[in-house]
């Protein structure tokens, strides 16, 4: 499963991907779906898919707290990205670094760590095929 996700991430980084769909995740961040594919691996005994997205954040901007219905593997393609999950200390990732978010964790901090430059992240999300959302807003923070 990890090998599949890494192969998909590599493909996304060299421009491979299916149909693109631009959407606004929140006012502060732009999320573009690069591709979604059904995979043979199961997630909690459910049929699964993998979605590759590009997240762009303007200087100093942040997203709202949310959760994902499966694990996330991220790559910082440009800039600096501050990530805080659950009660763990926040951490700043620089261009070229990767991160991991476990299934269902609270993604409480998602922000561009720079006040001057754009941040761009490529994220690979593995999720149940029947998931209604791949980013679930945290109650009280919609």
Backbone as CSV, one residue per row, in Angstrom:
resi,resn,N_x,N_y,N_z,CA_x,CA_y,CA_z,C_x,C_y,C_z
1,UNK,0.829,-1.192,0.000,0.000,0.000,0.000,0.869,1.250,0.000
2,UNK,1.915,1.268,0.804,2.789,2.440,0.849,3.498,2.587,-0.491
3,UNK,3.897,1.457,-1.085,4.560,1.523,-2.385,3.633,2.132,-3.432
4,UNK,2.369,1.748,-3.409,1.389,2.310,-4.344,1.261,3.806,-4.141
5,UNK,1.155,4.243,-2.888,1.016,5.675,-2.600,2.250,6.440,-3.055
6,UNK,3.440,5.880,-2.826,4.665,6.560,-3.236,4.768,6.638,-4.756
7,UNK,4.349,5.574,-5.447,4.353,5.610,-6.908,3.397,6.676,-7.426
8,UNK,2.231,6.778,-6.806,1.268,7.797,-7.216,1.807,9.199,-6.951
9,UNK,2.455,9.380,-5.804,3.038,10.676,-5.487,4.116,11.039,-6.502
10,UNK,4.957,10.076,-6.851,5.998,10.332,-7.846,5.370,10.727,-9.177
11,UNK,4.339,9.995,-9.591,3.655,10.324,-10.837,3.076,11.717,-10.811
12,UNK,2.482,12.088,-9.692,1.892,13.424,-9.575,2.960,14.499,-9.676
13,UNK,4.126,14.226,-9.120,5.191,15.222,-9.112,5.787,15.446,-10.492
14,UNK,5.687,14.464,-11.372,6.207,14.664,-12.730,5.094,15.018,-13.702
15,UNK,3.939,15.327,-13.188,2.866,15.831,-14.028,1.853,14.799,-14.448
16,UNK,1.983,13.554,-14.017,0.978,12.561,-14.382,-0.267,12.797,-13.558
17,UNK,-1.363,12.394,-14.069,-2.609,12.514,-13.317,-3.776,12.512,-14.253
18,UNK,-4.906,12.222,-13.699,-6.131,12.189,-14.484,-6.729,13.566,-14.593
19,UNK,-8.021,13.595,-14.648,-8.743,14.856,-14.793,-8.455,15.761,-13.619
20,UNK,-8.373,17.047,-13.891,-8.141,18.022,-12.834,-9.421,18.754,-12.537
21,UNK,-9.608,19.069,-11.288,-10.794,19.785,-10.858,-10.355,20.835,-9.863
22,UNK,-10.544,22.097,-10.214,-10.174,23.175,-9.294,-11.321,23.376,-8.331
23,UNK,-10.994,23.532,-7.082,-12.011,23.799,-6.077,-11.417,24.651,-4.976
24,UNK,-12.264,25.319,-4.256,-11.823,26.119,-3.122,-12.138,25.336,-1.869
25,UNK,-11.106,24.844,-1.164,-11.289,24.074,0.072,-11.765,25.007,1.172
26,UNK,-11.120,26.104,1.291,-11.494,27.156,2.225,-11.019,28.454,1.602
27,UNK,-11.454,29.575,2.113,-11.050,30.854,1.540,-9.544,31.023,1.520
28,UNK,-8.862,30.418,2.474,-7.440,30.654,2.626,-6.553,29.680,1.870
29,UNK,-7.100,28.592,1.383,-6.260,27.649,0.666,-6.975,27.150,-0.576
30,UNK,-6.215,26.924,-1.603,-6.743,26.412,-2.855,-6.373,24.939,-2.950
31,UNK,-7.356,24.080,-3.228,-7.110,22.652,-3.359,-7.513,22.230,-4.770
32,UNK,-6.569,21.607,-5.474,-6.836,21.121,-6.822,-6.647,19.611,-6.825
33,UNK,-7.694,18.895,-7.212,-7.596,17.443,-7.312,-6.821,17.116,-8.578
34,UNK,-5.732,16.398,-8.412,-4.917,15.983,-9.552,-5.468,14.693,-10.137
35,UNK,-5.775,13.724,-9.273,-6.346,12.467,-9.743,-6.999,11.713,-8.598
36,UNK,-7.933,10.842,-8.961,-8.535,9.898,-8.025,-8.583,8.552,-8.733
37,UNK,-8.117,7.506,-8.051,-8.087,6.170,-8.634,-8.541,5.140,-7.615
38,UNK,-9.281,4.145,-8.075,-9.616,3.022,-7.216,-8.371,2.153,-7.099
39,UNK,-8.145,1.605,-5.896,-6.990,0.737,-5.678,-7.472,-0.587,-5.107
40,UNK,-6.627,-1.616,-5.170,-7.053,-2.934,-4.700,-6.893,-3.102,-3.189
41,UNK,-6.046,-2.269,-2.582,-5.857,-2.364,-1.137,-7.143,-1.951,-0.418
42,UNK,-7.349,-2.536,0.752,-8.511,-2.220,1.583,-8.078,-1.272,2.698
43,UNK,-9.019,-0.457,3.142,-8.797,0.425,4.283,-9.894,0.100,5.278
44,UNK,-9.524,-0.435,6.427,-10.498,-0.904,7.416,-11.503,-1.848,6.779
45,UNK,-11.006,-2.780,5.959,-11.791,-3.814,5.263,-12.767,-3.247,4.238
46,UNK,-12.593,-1.977,3.844,-13.462,-1.356,2.837,-12.683,-1.155,1.541
47,UNK,-13.405,-1.227,0.408,-12.788,-0.885,-0.870,-12.271,0.538,-0.779
48,UNK,-11.118,0.785,-1.414,-10.450,2.072,-1.235,-10.133,2.765,-2.546
49,UNK,-9.874,4.046,-2.422,-9.405,4.884,-3.516,-8.240,5.703,-2.993
50,UNK,-7.489,6.266,-3.927,-6.429,7.191,-3.570,-6.665,8.469,-4.361
51,UNK,-6.566,9.593,-3.677,-6.736,10.892,-4.309,-5.459,11.694,-4.102
52,UNK,-4.978,12.286,-5.183,-3.786,13.133,-5.131,-4.256,14.568,-5.315
53,UNK,-3.869,15.441,-4.387,-4.277,16.848,-4.457,-3.066,17.761,-4.355
54,UNK,-3.238,18.954,-4.901,-2.254,20.018,-4.747,-2.910,21.097,-3.893
55,UNK,-2.275,21.438,-2.791,-2.781,22.478,-1.891,-1.855,23.679,-2.006
56,UNK,-2.436,24.839,-2.280,-1.655,26.078,-2.375,-2.131,27.056,-1.321
57,UNK,-1.188,27.641,-0.599,-1.503,28.618,0.433,-0.706,29.895,0.162
58,UNK,-1.396,31.009,0.165,-0.727,32.298,0.012,0.090,32.583,1.276
59,UNK,0.981,33.535,1.190,1.837,33.894,2.325,1.012,34.133,3.579
60,UNK,1.364,33.448,4.669,0.719,33.625,5.960,-0.671,33.025,6.111
61,UNK,-1.220,32.417,5.068,-2.589,31.903,5.151,-2.650,30.521,5.769
62,UNK,-3.839,30.197,6.322,-4.043,28.929,7.015,-5.398,28.334,6.666
63,UNK,-5.484,27.014,6.794,-6.743,26.304,6.616,-7.410,26.095,7.967
64,UNK,-8.644,25.626,7.921,-9.385,25.356,9.153,-9.151,23.918,9.617
65,UNK,-9.331,23.658,10.917,-9.142,22.299,11.435,-10.076,21.300,10.738
66,UNK,-9.513,20.119,10.451,-10.280,19.083,9.772,-9.635,17.719,10.026
67,UNK,-10.295,16.685,9.531,-9.798,15.312,9.622,-9.910,14.668,8.246
68,UNK,-9.177,13.562,8.052,-9.245,12.812,6.806,-9.669,11.380,7.121
69,UNK,-10.474,10.747,6.232,-10.967,9.395,6.488,-9.945,8.291,6.203
70,UNK,-8.712,8.662,5.963,-7.639,7.706,5.724,-6.307,8.397,5.900
71,UNK,-5.210,7.652,5.753,-3.889,8.256,5.935,-3.547,9.226,4.812
72,UNK,-2.683,10.187,5.147,-2.223,11.188,4.189,-0.694,11.175,4.171
73,UNK,-0.139,11.193,2.951,1.297,11.320,2.761,1.500,12.614,1.995
74,UNK,2.273,13.544,2.554,2.429,14.847,1.928,3.861,15.155,1.545
75,UNK,3.991,15.987,0.524,5.291,16.447,0.031,5.204,17.953,-0.149
76,UNK,6.116,18.696,0.464,6.145,20.149,0.315,6.934,20.453,-0.952
77,UNK,6.212,20.908,-1.978,6.826,21.173,-3.275,7.434,22.569,-3.348
78,UNK,6.891,23.485,-2.546,7.343,24.873,-2.604,7.061,25.548,-1.262
79,UNK,7.988,26.363,-0.799,7.774,27.152,0.413,7.960,26.384,1.702
80,UNK,7.259,26.851,2.739,7.316,26.242,4.076,5.895,26.009,4.559
81,UNK,5.671,24.842,5.149,4.331,24.432,5.562,4.350,24.050,7.035
82,UNK,3.489,24.692,7.828,3.381,24.364,9.250,2.214,23.415,9.451
83,UNK,2.501,22.284,10.099,1.515,21.228,10.327,1.422,20.928,11.806
84,UNK,0.195,20.844,12.299,-0.045,20.434,13.683,-1.155,19.410,13.690
85,UNK,-0.867,18.196,14.164,-1.898,17.162,14.244,-2.072,16.716,15.691
86,UNK,-3.336,16.463,16.012,-3.721,16.071,17.368,-3.050,16.987,18.390
87,UNK,-2.496,16.422,19.459,-1.864,17.237,20.494,-0.348,17.339,20.322
88,UNK,0.148,16.884,19.193,1.593,16.952,18.940,2.010,18.394,18.667
89,UNK,3.245,18.750,18.979,3.716,20.100,18.667,3.668,20.337,17.156
90,UNK,3.450,21.582,16.763,3.476,21.894,15.342,4.897,21.750,14.833
91,UNK,4.994,21.518,13.533,6.311,21.350,12.913,6.286,22.050,11.559
92,UNK,7.366,22.688,11.201,7.484,23.360,9.913,8.285,22.465,8.970
93,UNK,7.691,22.194,7.806,8.329,21.403,6.763,8.733,22.339,5.638
94,UNK,9.930,22.174,5.125,10.451,23.012,4.031,10.339,22.257,2.708
95,UNK,10.447,22.995,1.617,10.387,22.394,0.287,11.310,21.175,0.216
96,UNK,10.772,20.082,-0.319,11.530,18.842,-0.447,11.307,17.862,0.678
97,UNK,10.631,18.291,1.760,10.385,17.396,2.896,8.996,16.753,2.780
98,UNK,8.841,15.631,3.463,7.581,14.890,3.448,7.006,14.784,4.858
99,UNK,5.712,14.474,4.934,5.058,14.266,6.225,3.972,13.217,6.094
100,UNK,3.513,12.732,7.230,2.483,11.692,7.301,1.441,12.097,8.329
101,UNK,0.175,11.865,8.005,-0.929,12.083,8.940,-1.702,10.772,9.086
102,UNK,-1.852,10.253,10.291,-2.630,9.027,10.473,-4.124,9.260,10.212
103,UNK,-4.812,8.198,9.897,-6.255,8.225,9.678,-6.980,8.882,10.847
104,UNK,-7.867,9.825,10.539,-8.757,10.409,11.542,-8.144,11.393,12.519
105,UNK,-6.839,11.647,12.421,-6.236,12.590,13.367,-6.789,13.994,13.111
106,UNK,-6.762,14.824,14.130,-7.195,16.210,13.981,-6.059,17.012,13.366
107,UNK,-6.304,17.507,12.172,-5.345,18.357,11.463,-5.675,19.781,11.916
108,UNK,-5.145,20.159,13.089,-5.549,21.405,13.738,-4.803,22.631,13.214
109,UNK,-3.579,22.444,12.698,-2.820,23.552,12.116,-2.407,23.140,10.709
110,UNK,-2.761,23.981,9.750,-2.405,23.774,8.351,-2.176,25.164,7.790
111,UNK,-0.905,25.615,7.796,-0.697,26.985,7.357,0.647,27.182,6.679
112,UNK,0.691,28.234,5.902,1.923,28.662,5.265,2.767,29.319,6.352
113,UNK,3.956,28.787,6.578,4.809,29.298,7.645,5.529,30.587,7.258
114,UNK,5.426,30.976,5.997,6.096,32.183,5.523,5.111,33.329,5.377
115,UNK,5.548,34.527,5.730,4.697,35.702,5.530,4.993,36.364,4.192
116,UNK,5.941,35.786,3.428,6.341,36.409,2.169,6.170,35.525,0.936
117,UNK,6.179,34.206,1.100,6.174,33.303,-0.053,4.993,32.340,-0.045
118,UNK,4.612,31.880,-1.212,3.565,30.877,-1.389,4.062,29.516,-0.895
119,UNK,3.144,28.676,-0.424,3.460,27.289,-0.080,2.599,26.384,-0.959
120,UNK,3.203,25.296,-1.437,2.480,24.355,-2.280,2.813,22.946,-1.814
121,UNK,1.762,22.158,-1.566,1.904,20.808,-1.031,1.207,19.836,-1.975
122,UNK,1.837,18.698,-2.224,1.206,17.599,-2.941,0.875,16.561,-1.874
123,UNK,-0.398,16.173,-1.785,-0.818,15.209,-0.767,-1.492,14.011,-1.431
124,UNK,-1.158,12.827,-0.930,-1.762,11.576,-1.378,-2.626,11.086,-0.228
125,UNK,-3.946,10.991,-0.478,-4.898,10.577,0.546,-5.485,9.227,0.163
126,UNK,-5.350,8.243,1.020,-5.977,6.946,0.812,-7.258,6.974,1.636
127,UNK,-8.379,6.601,1.018,-9.659,6.732,1.706,-10.648,5.690,1.209
128,UNK,-11.673,5.374,2.032,-12.710,4.460,1.559,-13.377,5.042,0.311
129,UNK,-13.717,4.179,-0.648,-14.365,4.644,-1.877,-15.668,5.366,-1.604
130,UNK,-16.350,4.961,-0.540,-17.655,5.564,-0.244,-17.565,6.815,0.637
131,UNK,-16.352,7.321,0.879,-16.198,8.532,1.700,-16.909,9.700,1.024
132,UNK,-17.729,10.399,1.774,-18.460,11.557,1.242,-17.535,12.754,1.056
133,UNK,-16.543,12.880,1.940,-15.574,13.977,1.896,-14.198,13.411,2.204
134,UNK,-13.168,14.006,1.600,-11.814,13.587,1.959,-11.175,14.530,2.967
135,UNK,-11.831,15.668,3.194,-11.433,16.592,4.262,-12.714,16.937,5.017
136,UNK,-12.806,16.472,6.257,-14.011,16.628,7.062,-13.789,17.758,8.065
137,UNK,-14.523,18.877,7.903,-14.337,20.017,8.825,-14.582,19.592,10.275
138,UNK,-13.785,20.095,11.177,-13.955,19.834,12.602,-15.143,20.638,13.109
139,UNK,-16.004,20.007,13.858,-17.196,20.662,14.402,-16.817,21.953,15.116
140,UNK,-17.573,23.015,14.831,-17.326,24.300,15.471,-16.304,25.168,14.742
141,UNK,-15.718,24.623,13.660,-14.692,25.375,12.918,-15.031,25.510,11.433
142,UNK,-16.283,25.207,11.045,-16.632,25.223,9.619,-16.497,26.570,9.023
